[in-house]
Amino acid sequence: MRTNEIIREIKRLPISKRIYVVEKAIQSIRTQEDKYVMKKAADLLYTDYNTDSELTAFTNLDFVDFYETK
């Protein structure tokens, strides 16, 4: 389906359905943008996490059981 056809079909919908379509489209764009931003940030920090021991100093505690004291 071409963009023009999609827009024409959306215009035929009642307003409540059009609003729903717009909300879902915006939600999809935001989700995609969030994933892009997170991937970009992870890519930028990848080398740092691999080489800087201060950033990963506590990872050796990942599998240690911690118990709350009472």
Residue pairs with C-beta under 8 A, 6 or more apart in sequence:
10 18
10 21
11 18
13 21
48 55
49 55
49 56
